[in-house]
Amino acid sequence: MTIHDINRRLISIEEEEIFERLYKLSHGSMFEEMRDECIKAIDRFPDQFHFYSFLSTSFIELNDIESAKKVLNNMHDKFGSRHEIYFHKSRIDQLEGDEKAEVESLLEAIKLVPEDYIDVKSDYLADLGEIFIDTDEAKAIQYLEAALETNPLNRYARQLLSELLADDESELEKDEEDEDIELDKDEEDDDVELDNDEEDDDVELDDDEEEDDVELDDDEEDDDVELDDDEEDDDVELDDDEEDEMDEKSKAEFKKFESDNVALFTDIQKKLYFKRTGKSEFDSVDQESDFILASEDAWSDLFYRNPQEVLDASPEELNEIYSALEVNPEDVDEEDEGLEDSIFPDEAAVALFDEAFSFLPPGGIKHVMFAYPVLVLEKIDAKKMAEFVTGNVKPSEQEANIIKLAFDAGVILEEMNQDKSEQEVRILLNQLFEKLVSQVGERKAGMLMDEFMSMGEEDDYTP
């Protein structure tokens, strides 16, 4: 349970204080203390569902499965079917090695998640994806992509999907090498067979040529008639479907562009990293995974900063642009330590954004990017930002409002970074939360508050 879950409920001050203690004990992995605190809290507030949920978590973490089952049965009898109960059950199923039951429990949990709880639903989908990684890769990818579609801020789902696709790419490269070896061997055999068969083919060709000429003459007229009939039907279908197909084509083209460029960028950065460190491979699978994620983040930051530069670059220029950066495996951890300078547009790009977003003050894009999770959550991605900047697409009214919201949030976050007292920071936090709630609703506002808090250390949001 996140902080915004606790604060958003209509509860007493005493309950809120207990929630805060349980939250800290949970994140500190102090599960025995958490269990004892829950038992006292339930005795004091027997109708508070989430105290039971925390208690179930503590028993599961302590591997006291029977006690956890008793708590879940009690919760079901007292509160009815709720998604949290089935999620806890899925964790017990996992510990008992019952994968089929685990999947069924998670699917039931997803059915019961309230519509606006997109972060919770996304987590459940990511858990399903993780289950299938070793047994059904296609299904794993399907669930992980669904998790990111539901909540683009789900870093765990993004990491799992990146690792899975990276493994696929490595296997593909290995298969291609094996195919090349087989192809070389087959070519030699084909050359021998070709020499033996050439004379026979020449004789057969002479015999068949006249028959082919006759058949061709007969078929040509029929083909012409069929072609005329089909052309009219195709024109009608094309008019109906053209717009949808163009949208899908545009998305598919950008997805391929993004995938190809991330792969190229990662390959260049790997070579540079090995050259810098004198290594020939990564120290571990985890390090390689971190490097891939860091490369993806670095490419996204580069593209956000000046999309036109990447879109217009020739292959040689692209190689120079990508080689000018430096990526290291440890860079992936910096995502939680503050907003990186690289995500902010350079001065040339700022002018382009000013022209595209005339509804913002000059230079306002820097504040927008300061609160970039707002854009991510509302699915204003790199492709859309590039389209806005190039002038190919104008922001809709809703998109403009989201960009304005990101700007307002960025202004508040920057102000929080100044020397402020604890009371002043609390006031700004409340202002930020209320501003977010007014535009995206309470649940998403809470998710964004959690995201902003994770972006800085001790409320330091220095870009």
Secondary structure, 3 states (H helix, E strand, C coil): CCHHHHHCCCCCHHHHHHHHHHHHHHHCCCHHHHHHHHHHHHHHCCCCHHHHHHHHHHHHHCCCHHHHHHHHHHHHHHHCCCHHHHHHHHHHHHHCCCHHHHHHHHHHHHHHCCCCCHHHHHHHHHHHHHHHCCCCHHHHHHHHHHHHHHCCCCHHHHHHHHHHHHHHHHHHHHHHHHHHHHHHHHHHHHHHHHHHHHHHHHHHHHHHHHHHHHHHHHHHHHHHHHHHHHHHHHHHHHHHHHHHHHHHHHHHHHHHHHHHHHHHHHHHHHHHHHHHHCCCCCCCHHHHHHHHHHHHHHHHHHHHHCHHHHHHCCHHHHHHHHHCCCCCHHHHHHHHCCCCHHHCCCHHHHHHHHHHCCCCCCCCHHHHHHCCHHHHHCCCCHHHHHHHHHCCCCCCHHHHHHHHHHHHHHHHHHHHCCCCCHHHHHHHHHHHHHHHHHHHCHHHHHHHHHHHHHHCECCECCC
